[in-house]
Every structure is written in C-alpha cells, then in structure tokens.
C-alpha cells in the first residue's frame, strides 16, 4: 500500500532531492546517505549494488520519457526543486522509494 501512495511518492521525491543536494558527489555516496537516514545503517554490498543498478536503469528509462518523469515528480502537494534535472530526480525518487519501502525502514522503532 505504501509503494504507490502519493504521500510516500512525495516523501521519496523529497528524500531524492536531499540525496542530490546533500548526499555526496557519487551515486554510491548518495545511496549510502539515504540508506543511513532511512534505515539507520549502511547498506550492505549487495544492497548498494542493487540500488545503484536501479538508479542506472531508472535514469535510462526517464531520459527519453520526460512526461512520465514529470508525472512521477508531480505526486503530492510539495513542489519539486525545479533546478534539478528531471530524469535524474525521477531516478533518485525510485531509489528513495525503494529504500523507504524496506520492511526495516517502515518498522524501524
């Protein structure tokens, strides 16, 4: 239920914006930043590799599909950071959504 809920997509987008602005210069640093924020631990090697692969595939998908990226980024009430590249932000939103929907993130106490 959380995966496609507009509030979770919006939260993922806002986390993705932080990943881009605050998470570091490399994709690996950004994944590690978000994972620590959401799960309170570093991702394992396998988790990191899977999330980096997801980012690469999502960016490739969204580069030619601007309208689809804008639809994803339009979820929720908060405005997106229009200074950020649409395809990159959409791809990071998918990564952030995956992290936010981990069982350990949802049930973290």
C-alpha positions in Angstrom: 0.0 0.0 0.0 2.8 2.5 0.8 4.7 2.0 -2.5 2.3 3.9 -4.7 0.6 6.1 -2.1 1.0 9.8 -3.2 2.4 10.8 0.2 5.1 8.1 0.0 6.0 9.1 -3.5 6.2 12.7 -2.4 8.4 11.7 0.6 10.6 9.7 -1.8 11.0 12.7 -4.0 11.9 15.0 -1.1 14.5 12.4 0.0 15.8 12.2 -3.5 16.2 16.0 -3.6 18.3 15.7 -0.4 20.3 12.8 -1.9 21.2 15.1 -4.8 21.9 18.2 -2.8 23.4 16.7 0.4 24.3 13.1 -0.3 27.7 13.5 -1.9 29.1 13.6 -5.4 28.8 10.0 -6.5 25.8 7.7 -6.8 27.3 5.3 -4.2 27.6 8.2 -1.7 24.0 9.3 -2.3 22.7 5.8 -1.8 24.6 5.4 1.4 23.4 8.8 2.6 19.7 7.9 2.1 20.1 4.4 3.5 21.6 5.8 6.7 18.8 8.3 7.0 16.0 5.8 6.5 17.4 2.6 7.9 19.9 3.9 10.4 22.7 1.7 9.0 24.9 1.5 6.0 23.7 -0.7 3.1 25.4 -4.0 2.5 27.5 -4.5 -0.7 24.6 -6.4 -2.3 22.0 -3.8 -1.3 24.3 -1.0 -2.6 24.9 -2.7 -5.9 21.1 -3.4 -6.4 20.2 0.3 -5.7 22.9 1.6 -8.0 21.7 -0.7 -10.7 18.1 0.5 -10.1 19.3 4.2 -10.4 21.1 3.5 -13.7 18.1 1.7 -15.2 15.6 4.3 -14.0 17.7 7.2 -15.3 18.0 5.4 -18.7 14.2 5.0 -18.6 13.4 8.6 -17.7 15.8 10.4 -20.0 13.6 10.0 -23.1 10.3 10.0 -21.2 10.1 13.5 -19.8 6.3 13.3 -19.3 6.5 10.1 -17.4 9.2 11.6 -15.1 7.1 14.7 -14.6 4.1 12.6 -13.7 6.1 10.8 -11.0 7.6 14.0 -9.7 4.1 15.7 -9.5 2.8 13.4 -6.8 1.9 15.1 -3.5 1.5 18.7 -2.6 5.1 19.9 -2.1 6.7 21.5 -5.2 9.7 19.8 -6.7 13.0 21.5 -6.9 12.9 22.7 -10.5 16.6 23.4 -10.5 17.3 19.6 -10.5 17.4 17.5 -13.7 14.0 15.8 -14.2 15.4 12.4 -15.3 18.0 12.3 -12.5 15.4 13.4 -9.9 12.9 10.8 -11.1 15.6 8.1 -11.0 16.7 9.0 -7.5 13.0 9.1 -6.5 12.7 5.5 -7.5 15.8 4.6 -5.4 14.5 6.6 -2.4 11.1 4.9 -2.7 12.7 1.5 -2.6 14.6 2.4 0.5 11.6 3.9 2.2 9.6 0.8 1.5 12.0 -1.6 3.1 10.5 -3.6 5.9 13.2 -2.3 8.3 12.5 1.3 7.3 8.8 1.0 7.8 9.0 -0.8 11.1 12.1 1.0 12.5 11.5 1.8 16.1 
